[in-house]
């Protein structure tokens, strides 16, 4: 097969209409440009890959928006600042790590299409980045030559209150989504995450959860359409991609299948007034007993009530000594007069008082849960990560309450590092009603709560990283008797390469299933089937991407 033949098959199906966001999807190649590209690739044998790749991008892109304005190489003055701009976990900023040969910051969808096609032609791995919050740096780190497509310029949001929907481009943050919805209505919301600077593309494609999950499910449960660029450079929506692929990208990780351009989300109703509270108790004030009791009620209380628990270390008041603290952090979809009787009935041990509670609008509650001390809604528009530190994370699911002795063991291990965190997020409600196979995200009925483990550190160097990563691995090992089994489940959006990784090339089902069943349980096989159908050459791949059939 000639390269010319390959190119023709790449482009004859290119769309020519406007998508739902109102952006034109340009035909990628005329017959003349196909011929030009054929000869440009031939000449590339003597030219540098840099010149050949740029020439390819220019031929593929919308001519009214020159590609040269959005491509950066290591020789570009802005290269380092752009590369580092969206990296939340700075332990991946090592000078020894391989940097991308090109960073492309698309201004239009045709730039994304061009990046995919030209990366295939030049045998460059592609990593798409939106937000940069991925826990293992898979959107900007690779062991082989690669290109980053940084979606920072594709961040528009169009809210249609009459249709109870919104179109959200890839790099729009969830804070911006909340803000734009509230501009149109204070009684509409969307079930999504706590951190406003997380971008939609990756968050939604891995599941996405927040305070509304017990009432309305995940972000991915409330997606009704999408646009993505597939391996052939085509822009596909739900109708043209088919239900199998649409199923896979809602919770199965979009980066295994293409580059997400935008999501159409279904808005949900929220009351004019909600109530929030945070009640903190140290070990000395009964934190261990309260956490134990919370496990029995968190997934069973009314679906309008969300109570998560954050375990941290705080100063105990005695010089140089720290103690464990449990923060009971809650949203109730209603006023305080309805909340107090509900709490007195279901969780009287917490001793919630009216003075602990704050009534506000739902949009104000999203700022409250962001952790910002500034409660202005403008906080939601700040795209900068709340902090740039080194960290390692892991996750677990809990089906039976952990005994008090087990919780005491957690506190004991907390004292071995400076900044440990565990976040316990309750399930039940709507999460128990949705079938495990409805989308790839399978963690539904039977789960009391999910654990996110985190450890942060400031010290630089390999020794400090090894110490803290070793600590969280030891904590994870300690938790083995208390969490889900066969498989030990994990949450895709808290990527954890400790669970297993793919080979640089193709990976066997047996090897990938080590981590795949933890994230997806019985949905893993269907994800592989979809992958094999839509990307049989395994072009879109990373250390934990869905593999193709052997």
C-alpha angles and dihedrals in degrees: 000000000000124000088241089061091050092051093050091054090049094060116025091092096049112141121241104189134087118267127225092273088061094246120134118244101212123213102255102217137016117205088261093052090048089058092046091050091050092056093041090057090049092051089049089077087078099026124073119268086241094062094040093049093049091048090051091050091051093052092048100047136081103277093218090066108047113220091218089076093061104039122093129186130188087268093058115104092227096045098100096043092050092046093051097038097088102034110117097174106057095191084085092061093086114148088226096060120102112259124211118269089221136016113202119194103190121215092187138023090253088065089058091049090050092049092054096047096044092046089055093048092050095041095241121149113237128218120188117208130195117166096345096235096128107132098225098038094244092149094060108020127075138161094219133048109294149165127229118217102199109197095198094125095050101077109119121140125200116190121198108188094180089058093039088232145102136201110225123189121222101263098040106118123231088242089058090047091053091046095049092048090051091051087064101033140002092203097058126077143155130235104242144121140314101236111077095203095060111110124235101234099067098026095056095040091057096046109269121215139188144144094318096054096101090052103038109008126235132334088253090054088060101050115112103176142003144187122220138165110238130207091275093055094253123140108230132187128193094280096047097040093048131228096283094060092039088054092050098052093052099079100343096085117265094223091074091062109032141301116306112227101178145342131220107216132194113233119223131213119256127183121253089246130040130173128226133187140171117199115184125199129179125214088261089054094053102272094148094053092045094051089049092051092045089061091065097052109026096089094037105052120099113298090240089067122077118182119175126180125222117197117202142146120258136176110273096209092255114107112275094347126122131197137192120266131192117206115200102207116187148178123194120190095225144033129308092253089066095038099056097057089046092053093044089055100042106027110014091150090075090062095217113194131196089246089061091060131083123195116212143138120286092249090054089052090060088061091046092054092047087074094236117147087212108077095193114126088232086078086076091064095055104107096187117106110257089241137355108221140137114266146155125209139191135175143214141178124227123210101169127038115267110237119243092253088059092051090049088055089055092054090050091055093046089068091063094075137034104238116025123157135186121186119196112199118192124232129191125090113068091355090068093049099057115086118248090238097047089098129354092269100094105177101111135114115027097034116113094188146333124243124216113194119200136175123185130193139178102200115103126222140061095279094058092046092049091050095053097039088049090052095053091046089054091050090049090051091049090054094055097102093050104050140063119304139199087047112018096219127227137183116248095217089060092061112200119184089190085079092066140288140226126248117258089255125028119338129212121246089241093056095044094045089067089074098017097067091050092058100034110016109195092354091072095085093053090050089055091049091053092046092051091051100047102030107022093162090056092233095154102062144138138162091293105022121134108271128222124246115278 
